[in-house]
Amino acid sequence: MSHLSLMGSVIAGRYEVIQEIGRGALGMVYLAKQRMVERPVAVKVLFEAVTANSDSFLRFQREAQALSALNHPNIVVIFDFGLSEQGFPFLVMDYIRGANLRDLIADTGRMNADRAVPIFVQIASALAHAHARDILHRDLKPDNVVLTRVDGGGEQVKLIDFGLAKRLDEGRSGMKKLTMEGQVLGTPAYMSPEQIMGGKLDGRSDIYSMGCLMFHTLTGALPICGTNEIDTMQKHITTEPMDFDKAAPDAVISQGLRKVIQKCLKKHASDRQQTMTDLVKELEWYV
């Protein structure tokens, strides 16, 4: 059964597929209606039918388990996980009405610090919550940050797509290891040097990605960008980030905030903020 035929179908007898709303490396995301309660939900479905012990299924299951372990106002809520009748793994999440940060940056060129820093605090708080439960995101980028409006007109972050999430205790307790040593997973423009080199990761890798995201949001430019993905990865290992004034000469970014972001972007994890909670505290000075 192809994904084209999922339109209008009902997954697991409960989720009536309405339209495609996203597409990623591993699968599709559909807007669906949950029968009985008539609730709109987002359903993520793997591209291929798989067996229940394949790596693709186990990685998808790990995303479900990671999200199920998290309970934070800035992280998308998961409701259900399973295999459809046709063998497609599916993951059912809260349907978030809003715009992702990537599109906002593309539309406006860059975001001013007054608006951006409260968003950064929410993202970092969500990641601090995940790290406290031994879960790394590993694919932090503007695409995975959705902004919604809340009562009073403020903006609330929802962090989505934990498809590359990794448990720090993976490999212990009989858990099947899904990431081979030296395997590179993620988006090159936001990947830490140690992630690119296939090294052992901890929360400081997400801190580097957070630095890339913050720089991009405030300037409209990537801090490090090569001519292609391989060149970009090499530059993350060897090249210093672009200067703020070169990236966005007209942007008003305080020296203190620049230093916080530059610290996130240090090549060696030991030179960055050591925990995401530390980063939250540093960012709160500039809200």
C-alpha positions in Angstrom: 0.0 0.0 0.0 1.5 3.4 -1.0 1.2 6.6 1.0 -0.9 8.0 -1.8 -3.7 5.6 -0.8 -3.6 6.8 2.8 -5.5 9.9 1.9 -9.0 9.4 3.2 -8.1 6.1 4.8 -8.5 5.3 8.5 -5.4 4.2 10.4 -5.8 1.6 13.2 -9.6 2.1 13.0 -9.3 5.4 14.8 -7.5 8.1 12.8 -9.2 9.3 9.6 -6.5 10.8 7.3 -7.4 14.3 6.0 -4.3 15.8 4.3 -0.6 15.7 4.2 1.0 18.4 6.3 4.7 17.5 6.3 7.4 15.2 4.9 10.6 14.2 6.5 13.6 11.9 5.9 11.8 8.8 7.4 8.1 9.5 6.6 5.1 11.7 6.2 3.0 13.6 8.6 -0.8 13.8 8.1 -3.5 15.8 9.6 -6.1 13.4 10.8 -9.3 13.3 12.8 -9.5 11.0 15.8 -12.8 9.3 15.6 -15.1 9.1 18.7 -13.7 12.4 20.2 -13.6 14.3 16.8 -10.1 15.7 17.7 -7.6 16.9 15.1 -4.3 15.1 15.5 -1.0 14.8 13.6 -0.1 11.3 12.5 3.5 10.6 11.5 3.8 7.4 9.3 7.0 5.7 8.1 7.5 5.6 4.3 7.8 1.9 4.2 6.0 -1.1 5.7 8.4 -2.7 8.1 8.6 -5.6 10.5 8.4 -5.0 14.2 12.1 -5.9 14.8 13.6 -3.8 12.0 15.9 -0.9 12.8 13.5 1.6 11.1 10.6 0.4 13.3 12.8 0.4 16.4 14.0 3.9 15.7 10.4 5.1 15.2 9.4 3.3 18.4 12.3 5.1 20.2 10.8 8.4 19.1 7.5 7.4 20.6 9.2 6.2 23.8 11.3 9.4 24.1 8.2 11.7 23.6 6.2 9.5 26.1 8.8 10.1 28.7 8.6 13.8 28.4 6.0 16.1 29.9 6.8 19.8 29.2 4.6 22.7 27.9 7.1 23.3 25.1 7.3 19.7 23.8 4.6 18.2 21.6 2.4 15.6 23.3 2.2 12.0 21.9 -1.1 10.1 22.2 -0.6 6.8 20.4 1.9 4.5 18.6 1.6 1.3 16.7 1.6 -0.6 13.4 -1.2 -0.1 11.0 -3.0 -3.0 9.3 -0.8 -2.5 6.3 2.5 -2.6 8.3 3.2 1.1 8.5 4.4 2.3 11.9 2.5 5.4 13.0 2.9 7.9 15.7 0.0 10.1 16.8 0.7 13.6 18.3 -1.0 16.8 19.2 -1.8 18.8 16.1 0.0 22.1 16.5 -1.6 25.1 14.7 1.3 27.5 14.1 4.3 28.5 12.0 7.7 26.9 12.2 10.7 29.0 12.9 12.3 28.2 9.6 9.4 29.8 7.7 9.4 32.8 10.0 13.1 33.4 9.4 12.6 33.0 5.6 9.7 35.5 5.6 11.2 38.2 7.8 14.9 37.7 7.0 15.8 37.6 10.7 14.0 38.1 14.0 14.8 40.9 16.5 16.2 39.9 19.9 13.2 41.1 21.9 11.0 38.5 20.2 13.6 35.8 19.7 15.1 35.5 23.2 11.9 34.4 24.9 11.6 31.8 22.2 15.2 30.6 22.8 14.4 30.3 26.6 11.4 28.0 25.8 13.4 25.8 23.4 16.3 25.5 25.9 13.9 24.8 28.8 12.3 22.0 26.7 15.7 20.5 26.0 16.8 20.8 29.6 13.7 18.7 30.5 14.7 16.1 27.9 18.3 16.0 29.0 17.3 15.5 32.6 15.5 12.4 31.4 18.7 11.2 29.5 17.2 12.1 26.1 19.2 14.0 23.4 17.3 15.6 20.5 20.2 15.5 18.0 18.3 17.2 15.2 17.6 20.7 16.6 16.9 23.2 13.8 14.3 25.9 13.0 12.1 23.3 11.1 11.5 21.5 14.4 10.4 24.5 16.3 6.7 25.5 15.9 5.3 28.7 17.3 1.7 29.1 18.4 -0.2 32.1 19.9 -1.5 31.8 23.4 -4.1 33.8 25.3 -2.7 37.3 25.9 -0.9 37.3 22.6 2.3 35.7 23.6 4.1 33.0 21.6 4.5 29.5 22.8 7.1 27.1 21.5 6.4 23.5 20.6 9.5 21.4 20.0 8.7 18.6 17.5 10.3 15.7 15.7 12.3 13.6 18.1 13.0 11.1 15.2 16.8 11.2 15.9 16.4 11.4 19.7 18.9 9.2 21.5 18.8 7.8 25.0 22.1 8.4 26.9 21.7 4.9 28.4 21.3 3.2 24.9 23.4 0.1 24.8 22.9 -0.6 28.5 20.0 -2.5 30.1 19.7 -4.8 27.1 18.5 -2.0 24.8 19.3 -2.5 21.2 21.9 0.0 19.9 20.5 1.8 16.8 23.4 4.1 16.1 26.6 2.6 14.9 29.9 4.1 16.1 30.9 6.8 13.6 27.4 7.0 12.0 26.4 10.6 11.3 22.7 11.5 11.7 21.3 15.0 11.7 21.2 18.2 9.7 24.8 19.4 8.8 24.1 23.1 9.2 23.3 22.6 12.9 25.5 19.7 13.9 28.1 19.8 16.5 31.7 18.9 15.6 31.6 15.8 17.8 28.3 14.7 16.2 29.9 15.1 12.7 32.9 13.1 13.8 30.7 10.3 15.2 31.9 10.8 18.7 30.2 10.1 22.0 27.5 12.7 22.5 25.9 14.4 25.6 23.8 17.4 26.1 26.5 19.8 25.0 26.0 18.6 21.4 22.4 19.9 21.5 23.9 23.2 23.1 26.0 23.6 20.0 23.0 23.1 17.7 21.1 25.6 19.9 23.9 28.1 19.2 23.5 27.6 15.4 19.8 28.0 15.7 20.1 31.2 17.7 22.7 32.7 15.4 20.5 31.9 12.4 17.4 33.3 13.9 19.0 36.6 14.9 21.0 37.2 11.7 19.2 35.3 9.0 22.5 33.6 8.2 24.1 30.3 9.2 27.1 30.7 11.5 29.0 28.1 9.4 28.1 27.2 5.8 30.0 25.4 3.2 29.4 24.9 -0.5 27.7 21.5 0.1 26.8 19.2 3.0 30.3 17.6 3.2 32.0 21.0 3.1 29.7 22.3 5.8 30.4 19.4 8.1 34.1 19.9 7.6 33.9 23.6 8.4 32.0 22.9 11.6 35.1 20.9 12.7 37.8 23.4 11.5 36.3 26.9 10.8 35.2 29.6 13.3 31.6 30.9 13.1 30.9 34.0 11.1 31.0 37.3 13.0 27.6 38.7 14.0 28.4 42.1 12.4 29.3 40.5 9.1 26.2 38.2 9.1 23.8 41.1 10.0 25.4 44.5 10.2 22.1 46.2 11.1 20.9 43.7 13.8 20.7 45.0 17.3 22.2 42.2 19.4 23.7 43.0 22.8 27.3 42.1 23.5 26.2 39.9 26.3 23.8 37.8 24.2 26.5 37.5 21.5 28.9 36.0 24.1 26.3 33.5 25.2 25.8 32.3 21.6 29.5 32.3 20.8 30.1 30.2 23.9 27.5 27.6 22.6 29.5 27.5 19.3 32.8 26.5 20.8 34.4 23.6 18.9 35.2 21.7 22.1 32.3 20.7 24.3 34.2 21.5 27.5 34.3 25.2 26.4 30.5 25.5 26.0 27.8 25.8 28.7 28.0 22.5 30.4 24.2 21.9 30.8 21.1 23.2 29.0 19.9 24.5 32.4 23.0 26.7 32.5 22.1 28.1 29.0 18.5 28.8 30.2 19.9 30.9 33.1 22.2 32.8 30.8 19.5 33.5 28.3 17.0 34.7 30.9 19.3 37.8 31.5 18.3 39.0 28.1 14.5 38.5 28.1 
